[in-house]
Amino acid sequence: MLHKFRIVLVNTSHPGNIGGAARAMKTMGLSRLVLVQPEIFPSEIADARASGATDLLQSAQVVNSLDEALVGCQLVLGTSARERHIPWPLLEPRAAAERCGACTQQGGEVALVFGREHAGLTNEELQRCHIHIHIPSDPNFASLNLAAAVQVLAYELRLVALSAEKDSVAPVHTPDPDTQPVTADELEQFYQHLEQTLIDIRFLDPERPRHLMARLRRLYGRADIERLEMNILRGILTETRKIARQSIT
Ligand SMILES: C[S@@+](CC[C@H](N)C(=O)[O-])C[C@H]1O[C@@H](n2cnc3c(N)ncnc32)[C@H](O)[C@@H]1O
């Protein structure tokens, strides 16, 4: 199960935190580290802080965008030290890890996304996530060091994986592709299709979007859309755009 989890660090500025995150992951049996535009990497400081987890740094995937980091994931969870403008489905680490475990048991891949040391994740990046996680720290001093936050979540994922191992007596069935949850990249293509359709039918004014797409992302994100359902939604959008184009011409 643990190989299905990826830890995504966005725009990390201190290489020491990348090393610390690698160490935190390795102690908990996680191995897949993805770095979105790290400021300094590779780095001797990262190697030193990894203290023995340099193999994770060597195999880390470095990418240019969060979208690239999330390709193939069915579930994406974004971590945040503070509350954001649009309330999003929010879980504490234990419940989040259980949700992650349930997803991987259905064959899905999961990403946990961590933000910049100074500014965390942007609202746009958080809206890419199905669920937000807040570690219930002291509200007067809520922000953990990045690697410490990775450690807390990695520990919870390990507990879930250990408990799944203990209970794994049932034979693993081959999942039906139609009922598989869609991946983050498929969902992203859907949102682009939806946005374009809403503009075509003049429901969305790009000059005054009024958080419409954020609210729709939250709504569809709650629905755990399966592949067959996604095909239906995309089909509806395609037909709607056709009719909208005909009514303009
Ligand atoms: C030092 S914190 C960034 C704090 C930043 N000033 C903010 O307001 O988001 C770096 C990252 O660690 C993680 N983190 C720190 N404290 C957290 C908490 N209490 N709950 C969840 N994630 C946390 C998040 O990924 C965050 O983006």
The ligand as a MOL file (V3000), in Angstrom:
LIG
                    3D

  0  0  0     0  0            999 V3000
M  V30 BEGIN CTAB
M  V30 COUNTS 27 29 0 0 0
M  V30 BEGIN ATOM
M  V30 1 C 5.8720 26.2950 7.3840 0
M  V30 2 S 4.3920 25.7650 6.7000 0 CHG=1
M  V30 3 C 3.8090 27.1770 5.7930 0
M  V30 4 C 3.1370 28.1270 6.6340 0
M  V30 5 C 2.5650 29.2600 5.8320 0
M  V30 6 N 2.9120 30.4840 6.4790 0
M  V30 7 C 1.0410 29.1290 5.7010 0
M  V30 8 O 0.3810 30.0170 6.1860 0
M  V30 9 O 0.5300 28.1810 5.1250 0 CHG=-1
M  V30 10 C 4.9000 24.7610 5.3670 0
M  V30 11 C 3.9620 23.6600 5.0410 0
M  V30 12 O 3.9310 22.7060 6.1030 0
M  V30 13 C 2.6540 22.1080 6.1870 0
M  V30 14 N 2.0640 22.4500 7.4910 0
M  V30 15 C 2.6280 23.1960 8.4720 0
M  V30 16 N 1.8080 23.2530 9.5400 0
M  V30 17 C 0.7020 22.5500 9.2340 0
M  V30 18 C -0.5030 22.2310 9.9250 0
M  V30 19 N -0.7500 22.6460 11.1560 0
M  V30 20 N -1.4120 21.4530 9.2840 0
M  V30 21 C -1.1780 20.9940 8.0460 0
M  V30 22 N -0.0660 21.2590 7.3480 0
M  V30 23 C 0.8700 22.0110 7.9230 0
M  V30 24 C 1.8550 22.6890 5.0160 0
M  V30 25 O 2.0750 21.8880 3.8810 0
M  V30 26 C 2.5140 24.0230 4.8120 0
M  V30 27 O 2.2770 24.5160 3.5120 0
M  V30 END ATOM
M  V30 BEGIN BOND
M  V30 1 1 1 2
M  V30 2 1 2 3
M  V30 3 1 2 10
M  V30 4 1 3 4
M  V30 5 1 4 5
M  V30 6 1 5 6
M  V30 7 1 5 7
M  V30 8 2 7 8
M  V30 9 1 7 9
M  V30 10 1 10 11
M  V30 11 1 11 12
M  V30 12 1 11 26
M  V30 13 1 12 13
M  V30 14 1 13 14
M  V30 15 1 13 24
M  V30 16 1 14 15
M  V30 17 1 14 23
M  V30 18 2 15 16
M  V30 19 1 16 17
M  V30 20 1 17 18
M  V30 21 2 17 23
M  V30 22 1 18 19
M  V30 23 2 18 20
M  V30 24 1 20 21
M  V30 25 2 21 22
M  V30 26 1 22 23
M  V30 27 1 24 25
M  V30 28 1 24 26
M  V30 29 1 26 27
M  V30 END BOND
M  V30 END CTAB
M  END
